[in-house]
Amino acid sequence: MKRLLFALALAVLLTGCNTGGYVVKIGNDKISRGEYMVYLKEQKKNFEQQGGTDIWQADFDGVSAEEVAKQNAVNSILMVKTAVKEAPSLNIAITDEDKALIEEQTDSLMSEFTAEELGSLELDRDKIYSIMEEGVIQQKVYGYVTDSYVVNEEEFSEYLSQYYEENKSMFTDYIIKEIFLQTDNTGSANADKIHEAYDKISKGADFDSVLAETTPNGNKEAFLLDPSLYTEETLDKIYALRKGQCTLAEDTDGYHIFKVMDIKDKGNDLKEQIRADYINEKKQEIYQTQNDSWAGDTEVVKNDDVWNEIHIQ
């Protein structure tokens, strides 16, 4: 929702839509087309950031991406409305500083639409201000619930170790040399040749000499490993090596002998980002649990006549 407050860019997403009625009723709140479209547009942006514009051709366990996005928008609205309802009991209110920011954001959003577009979505300045204001309240409630979270360093260390094992190429650059022979179409000449070469290297022969002997026209220079060129099984063998070590691998392309010439750590920036993402994920879990508890058995009822006419364009 934070991105919603700072980067709203609403589009008319209804085709042949009934201009009356509401989209969904959450408790006693009837959510208008305009308000619902603010949330749905944010879902549209999130989906396309993850999967591009082709994401709308996909489905999730038999449910169309569009329908998932529409439901996610409802879930977001429920979360915001629940936070707004609980805010007074937490002594959370809008400050003068908040009001100034909301005014600025409202002006910015209003400037993005023509009068016709605002009319189509039944949005005016007061309504947009109200949506932005509720978003700010929700963020303040989120902070109230999650700001006291402290990382369990032991759990994070285990998480980071597992993440590292599953994503080694993100953390390190492998500089390698390779002896490559294509898969035999008939017979086993290349298979025999690659095993003979690997046996020589294993017994102490110079890698570069064996490379020149085995593949006279092959690449003799060290190069940066490109994980997209090899299978997971081959990559696992490479990642298991230390600097100076070699391994033999076979895949659908052919036979490989790899030597790791260097392993370069990409630094702590990535680790810090993973830590930040981990903390954010844990906070979201905490907040979701609390929000679900607050929401309880709040009834959510869709207005099918309007709901079925909403499509993402």
ZAMAR-137648 format. One record per residue (C-alpha): y, x, z. Coordinates in steps of 0.001 Angstrom, whole numbers, plus 500000, padded with zeros to 6 digits. Each point is the difference from the previous one (the first is absolute). Last residue first. Example, Ala and Ser with C-alpha at 12.3 -4.5 7.8 and 13.67 -1.06 7.14 Angstrom:
498940513670507140496560498630500660
***
This chain:
496388493103480249498342498897503232499029496353500002500941497072502237498971496590498677496911499758502184502047500467503167502445497213499144497495497140499744497694501735502479502518499912502861498232502560502152499306499410503691500099502711502666499310498812503545500826502344502844496740500533501901501102503101501831503103501450498393500757502057503100496502501475500161500006500698496284503358501743500402498658502179502797496967501048497959502129500589496911502428502099502033497314502263501364498382500403496581503400500682498409500696502621502649496691501696499286500719500059496268503489501403500544498639502718502264497387500954497408502597500004497203502237502314502054497055502293500724499051500036496330503599500895499139499958502816502553496765501302498525501539499953496532503015501988501160497827502510501855499357502340497106498242499788496639497354502442501232498927502374497236496369500896499358499408503053497809497527501457497519497298497382500443497178500851497604498383497232498014496820500048497928499697496939497826497339498329497860500718497098497688502192496985499445497742497460501740499907502121503151498466503243501222501340502271502718499512503606501108502132501411502809502080503088500703501846501457503011503128502181499956502147497596502035497820497546501864497808497402498347499159496457501152502867498616497907498330501310496840496679498317500775501702496732500902501949500183496741496782500191498004498529496967501760503250498065499575499901500660496272502421502352498274503062499862497774502146497785502233499823502567502803502164502464498013499352503430501529502843502417499356499027502839497695498579503543500041499795501640496606496836500849498042499945496869497862496914500129497804499529501893496742497497502535501373498233497310502071497035501569501817500967503684499704503682499498500689499225497737502982497370502442501306502559502808499901502660497852501652497609498996502785498987503573500845496277500131500815499066499749503676496583498353500079501500496498500004502013500939496909496849501026498145498171496820501069502950497921498811499811501591496560496239499419499761500498496399501092502665499536497333497785501495497291496931497958500922502004496799499888501625501122496774496653500634498317498262496916501344498541498264496937501902497405498053503460498573500562500730502613502646503020499182502183503030502108499213500567503371501614502842500787502390500873503066502070502979499140502157502774501729501910501810498214502795503314499461501784499536497109502428503180498273501155499773498393503414500957496914501951499743497281497343496904501597498455498235499732503337500205496209500053496813498725501656499539503010502272503705499995500876499983496308500856497021500562502295501766502865501754503247498011500199498247497014501576498240502200502558503317501659500874501655496599500204497408498778502489500482503097502164503785499748499766500125496388501175503421499232498575502420498202502290501155496436499306503035498974502069502016499107496905497390497473498844500803496608501522503769500353500338500235501685496599498164497138498323502277497543501801503017501838498598498451499955496531499363496262500252503603499421501046501230501944496964497800497901497710501302496824501578503549501126499214499163500765496386498531496528499502502999498395501724502485501964497901498171498896496851500210496384501131503688500234500870500811501663496691498310497353497910496444499650498722498528496926498328497827502230497818501364498544496772503516499869501459499962503677500888498842500828496493502680497841498402502754501528502150498952503406498748498130502309502252500103503648501116503382499698501719498504497696502609497593502750501070502741502520500696502144497464501840497024499042502166499240503631500771503564500647501107500121496865502120496649500926501551501294503480500862503142498628501633497959497453501895497632502681501313502955501973501381501307496843501643496609499616501618497208497599499093497824499054502932496898501206501821499700498983503633496190499997499647499813496250500688502761499511497407498025501945497325496781497966500178500990497358497429501512502597497660496817502071500225497836496991499109502245499118497054499753503579498707496223500188500290499498496571498433502269501011497111497965503141499417496739498057500026501417497527497475501010502868497720496511501447500334498640496660498803502066500168496818499000503617499452496311499127500362500428497108497567501628502274497437497331502659500404497387497381499147497258499252502521496419500916499002499608502756502559503452501270499129501053499319496434501660502076497327502130498989497016503081499857502224499568503685500829500883500854496387503662500247501018499253503145501968497337500262502690501625501116503241503685499657499148499139496836498078498446498381503061502897500939502275502622498746497550498255496658499554499590499674503763503758500458500426500566497331497361497737497667501937502064500432503150503297499159498346498274497259498017498982498224503209503616499757501127501113498549496681497125497567499688500598498628503489497850500692503032499566496912502192500004501109503629498261497770502563496907502198500231500059501847496731500421497545497115499571501420496519501715499755496641502600497324500677501028496931498063502069499671496862500593502214496956496488499448498621499342503151498060499410500389496284499695503726500530501141501414503296500568503687500545503778500169499746500666503550501066501187501432503326500870503620500520499881500730503709500162503671500850501356500519503500498821496941501875496799499659498028499193503654500597500041499186503687497700497016499421
***
